[in-house]
Amino acid sequence: MKMVFVVYSRAADYDVIKALKDAGITAYTKMERACGEGLETEPKLHTHTWPGENCVLFAAVGIEEYERLTGVIRELKARHPRAGLKAFVLPMEEII
């Protein structure tokens, strides 16, 4: 199993969640109002100087879901190049 940690602009939230559900990925945890800076987009620090915020999504997936999820993320990155969408993949030992 894998833990996929996804960060993206809140402006793309509807498209990200819809794409996940369309791909059959229905189990995830989402956190809103995440702030940060990346290398490809402007900072999103929820301030007057740097407005905007991110969403963070965690999905624990098996190999079949992992392949679908990473495919969806690649498609979303191509459609939303300014959304700062990044996915980080972590090994997952077990779910308790």
C-alpha positions as CSV (number, residue, x, y, z in Angstrom):
1,M,0.0,0.0,0.0
2,K,0.9,3.6,-0.5
3,M,0.0,6.9,1.2
4,V,-0.4,9.6,-1.4
5,F,-0.1,13.1,0.0
6,V,-1.5,15.7,-2.5
7,V,-1.2,19.5,-2.2
8,Y,-3.0,21.8,-4.6
9,S,-4.5,25.3,-4.8
10,R,-8.0,25.6,-3.3
11,A,-9.1,27.2,-6.6
12,A,-8.8,23.7,-8.2
13,D,-10.6,21.8,-5.4
14,Y,-13.8,21.1,-7.3
15,D,-11.9,19.7,-10.3
16,V,-9.5,17.6,-8.1
17,I,-12.3,16.0,-6.0
18,K,-14.5,15.4,-9.0
19,A,-11.6,13.7,-10.9
20,L,-10.8,11.5,-7.9
21,K,-14.5,10.4,-7.5
22,D,-14.8,9.8,-11.3
23,A,-11.7,7.5,-11.0
24,G,-13.3,5.6,-8.1
25,I,-11.1,7.1,-5.4
26,T,-13.6,7.7,-2.6
27,A,-11.7,7.3,0.6
28,Y,-9.4,10.2,1.5
29,T,-8.8,12.8,4.2
30,K,-8.8,16.5,3.1
31,M,-7.5,19.5,5.0
32,E,-8.3,23.0,3.9
33,R,-6.6,26.4,4.4
34,A,-3.1,25.0,4.2
35,C,-0.5,27.6,3.6
36,G,2.9,27.3,2.0
37,E,5.4,28.1,-0.7
38,G,6.5,26.0,-3.6
39,L,8.9,26.2,-6.5
40,E,6.4,26.6,-9.4
41,T,3.7,29.0,-8.2
42,E,3.4,32.1,-6.0
43,P,3.2,31.6,-2.2
44,K,-0.2,30.9,-0.8
45,L,0.1,32.2,2.7
46,H,-3.5,33.5,3.3
47,T,-2.3,37.1,3.9
48,H,-2.9,40.4,2.1
49,T,0.5,40.2,0.6
50,W,0.3,36.6,-0.4
51,P,-3.4,35.7,-0.7
52,G,-4.6,32.2,-1.4
53,E,-4.6,28.9,0.3
54,N,-4.1,25.2,-0.5
55,C,-5.8,22.0,0.2
56,V,-4.0,18.9,1.4
57,L,-5.4,15.5,0.6
58,F,-4.2,12.1,2.0
59,A,-5.3,8.8,0.4
60,A,-4.2,5.4,1.5
61,V,-4.4,3.2,-1.6
62,G,-3.6,-0.3,-2.8
63,I,-1.6,-0.8,-6.1
64,E,-4.7,-0.6,-8.4
65,E,-6.0,2.6,-6.8
66,Y,-2.5,4.0,-6.7
67,E,-2.1,3.6,-10.5
68,R,-5.5,5.2,-11.1
69,L,-4.8,8.0,-8.6
70,T,-1.4,8.9,-10.0
71,G,-2.9,8.9,-13.5
72,V,-5.6,11.3,-12.4
73,I,-2.9,13.5,-10.8
74,R,-0.9,13.6,-14.0
75,E,-4.0,14.6,-16.0
76,L,-4.9,17.3,-13.5
77,K,-1.4,18.8,-13.5
78,A,-1.6,19.1,-17.3
79,R,-5.0,20.8,-17.1
80,H,-4.2,23.0,-14.2
81,P,-0.5,24.0,-14.5
82,R,-0.9,27.0,-12.2
83,A,-2.7,25.0,-9.4
84,G,0.7,24.0,-7.8
85,L,-0.6,20.4,-7.7
86,K,2.0,18.1,-6.3
87,A,1.8,14.5,-5.1
88,F,4.2,12.9,-2.7
89,V,4.1,9.1,-2.3
90,L,5.0,7.5,1.0
91,P,5.3,3.7,1.8
92,M,2.5,2.6,4.1
93,E,3.1,-0.4,6.4
94,E,-0.4,-0.9,7.8
95,I,-3.8,0.5,8.6
96,I,-4.9,0.1,12.2
